Amino acid sequence: MTANVQKPREFTGRHMLAIILAFFGVVIAVNLTMATLASTSWTGL
């Protein structure tokens, strides 16, 4: 009876790249959403 112990997954450069791309993707999406809402709601005086 031997326990099958798995080594925890290693944090690699691919993981960091995915995190950075996801972060900037969210930032750009929110920025575009806010810019669209701002340009459609402003009457131009």
mmCIF file of the C-alpha atoms, coordinates in Angstrom:
data_MODEL
# 
_entry.id   MODEL 
# 
loop_
_atom_site.group_PDB 
_atom_site.id 
_atom_site.type_symbol 
_atom_site.label_atom_id 
_atom_site.label_alt_id 
_atom_site.label_comp_id 
_atom_site.label_asym_id 
_atom_site.label_entity_id 
_atom_site.label_seq_id 
_atom_site.pdbx_PDB_ins_code 
_atom_site.Cartn_x 
_atom_site.Cartn_y 
_atom_site.Cartn_z 
_atom_site.occupancy 
_atom_site.B_iso_or_equiv 
_atom_site.pdbx_formal_charge 
_atom_site.auth_seq_id 
_atom_site.auth_comp_id 
_atom_site.auth_asym_id 
_atom_site.auth_atom_id 
_atom_site.pdbx_PDB_model_num 
ATOM 1  C CA . MET A 1 1  ? 0.000   0.000  0.000   1.00 0.00 ? 1  MET A CA 1 
ATOM 2  C CA . THR A 1 2  ? 1.904   2.987  -1.245  1.00 0.00 ? 2  THR A CA 1 
ATOM 3  C CA . ALA A 1 3  ? 0.334   6.387  -1.391  1.00 0.00 ? 3  ALA A CA 1 
ATOM 4  C CA . ASN A 1 4  ? 0.380   8.024  -4.783  1.00 0.00 ? 4  ASN A CA 1 
ATOM 5  C CA . VAL A 1 5  ? 1.603   11.519 -3.912  1.00 0.00 ? 5  VAL A CA 1 
ATOM 6  C CA . GLN A 1 6  ? 1.594   13.956 -6.782  1.00 0.00 ? 6  GLN A CA 1 
ATOM 7  C CA . LYS A 1 7  ? 4.041   16.817 -6.924  1.00 0.00 ? 7  LYS A CA 1 
ATOM 8  C CA . PRO A 1 8  ? 2.291   20.204 -7.059  1.00 0.00 ? 8  PRO A CA 1 
ATOM 9  C CA . ARG A 1 9  ? 2.344   21.805 -10.479 1.00 0.00 ? 9  ARG A CA 1 
ATOM 10 C CA . GLU A 1 10 ? 5.254   24.099 -11.143 1.00 0.00 ? 10 GLU A CA 1 
ATOM 11 C CA . PHE A 1 11 ? 4.579   27.780 -11.830 1.00 0.00 ? 11 PHE A CA 1 
ATOM 12 C CA . THR A 1 12 ? 6.143   28.465 -15.222 1.00 0.00 ? 12 THR A CA 1 
ATOM 13 C CA . GLY A 1 13 ? 6.619   31.385 -17.544 1.00 0.00 ? 13 GLY A CA 1 
ATOM 14 C CA . ARG A 1 14 ? 3.556   30.280 -19.493 1.00 0.00 ? 14 ARG A CA 1 
ATOM 15 C CA . HIS A 1 15 ? 1.438   30.694 -16.377 1.00 0.00 ? 15 HIS A CA 1 
ATOM 16 C CA . MET A 1 16 ? 2.798   34.205 -15.830 1.00 0.00 ? 16 MET A CA 1 
ATOM 17 C CA . LEU A 1 17 ? 2.204   35.085 -19.480 1.00 0.00 ? 17 LEU A CA 1 
ATOM 18 C CA . ALA A 1 18 ? -1.406  33.890 -19.214 1.00 0.00 ? 18 ALA A CA 1 
ATOM 19 C CA . ILE A 1 19 ? -1.958  35.968 -16.066 1.00 0.00 ? 19 ILE A CA 1 
ATOM 20 C CA . ILE A 1 20 ? -0.477  39.115 -17.649 1.00 0.00 ? 20 ILE A CA 1 
ATOM 21 C CA . LEU A 1 21 ? -2.485  38.682 -20.869 1.00 0.00 ? 21 LEU A CA 1 
ATOM 22 C CA . ALA A 1 22 ? -5.699  38.093 -18.912 1.00 0.00 ? 22 ALA A CA 1 
ATOM 23 C CA . PHE A 1 23 ? -5.065  41.168 -16.747 1.00 0.00 ? 23 PHE A CA 1 
ATOM 24 C CA . PHE A 1 24 ? -4.407  43.489 -19.673 1.00 0.00 ? 24 PHE A CA 1 
ATOM 25 C CA . GLY A 1 25 ? -7.302  41.947 -21.607 1.00 0.00 ? 25 GLY A CA 1 
ATOM 26 C CA . VAL A 1 26 ? -9.676  42.893 -18.787 1.00 0.00 ? 26 VAL A CA 1 
ATOM 27 C CA . VAL A 1 27 ? -8.178  46.389 -18.521 1.00 0.00 ? 27 VAL A CA 1 
ATOM 28 C CA . ILE A 1 28 ? -8.526  47.000 -22.278 1.00 0.00 ? 28 ILE A CA 1 
ATOM 29 C CA . ALA A 1 29 ? -12.085 45.614 -22.347 1.00 0.00 ? 29 ALA A CA 1 
ATOM 30 C CA . VAL A 1 30 ? -13.181 47.862 -19.473 1.00 0.00 ? 30 VAL A CA 1 
ATOM 31 C CA . ASN A 1 31 ? -11.426 50.848 -21.059 1.00 0.00 ? 31 ASN A CA 1 
ATOM 32 C CA . LEU A 1 32 ? -13.195 50.299 -24.391 1.00 0.00 ? 32 LEU A CA 1 
ATOM 33 C CA . THR A 1 33 ? -16.536 49.834 -22.629 1.00 0.00 ? 33 THR A CA 1 
ATOM 34 C CA . MET A 1 34 ? -16.147 53.053 -20.656 1.00 0.00 ? 34 MET A CA 1 
ATOM 35 C CA . ALA A 1 35 ? -15.008 54.993 -23.741 1.00 0.00 ? 35 ALA A CA 1 
ATOM 36 C CA . THR A 1 36 ? -18.006 53.720 -25.724 1.00 0.00 ? 36 THR A CA 1 
ATOM 37 C CA . LEU A 1 37 ? -20.447 54.590 -22.947 1.00 0.00 ? 37 LEU A CA 1 
ATOM 38 C CA . ALA A 1 38 ? -18.872 58.027 -22.525 1.00 0.00 ? 38 ALA A CA 1 
ATOM 39 C CA . SER A 1 39 ? -18.968 58.860 -26.235 1.00 0.00 ? 39 SER A CA 1 
ATOM 40 C CA . THR A 1 40 ? -22.583 57.749 -26.662 1.00 0.00 ? 40 THR A CA 1 
ATOM 41 C CA . SER A 1 41 ? -23.857 59.574 -23.582 1.00 0.00 ? 41 SER A CA 1 
ATOM 42 C CA . TRP A 1 42 ? -22.179 62.936 -24.175 1.00 0.00 ? 42 TRP A CA 1 
ATOM 43 C CA . THR A 1 43 ? -24.438 65.375 -26.028 1.00 0.00 ? 43 THR A CA 1 
ATOM 44 C CA . GLY A 1 44 ? -21.626 67.634 -27.237 1.00 0.00 ? 44 GLY A CA 1 
ATOM 45 C CA . LEU A 1 45 ? -23.227 70.662 -25.602 1.00 0.00 ? 45 LEU A CA 1 
# 
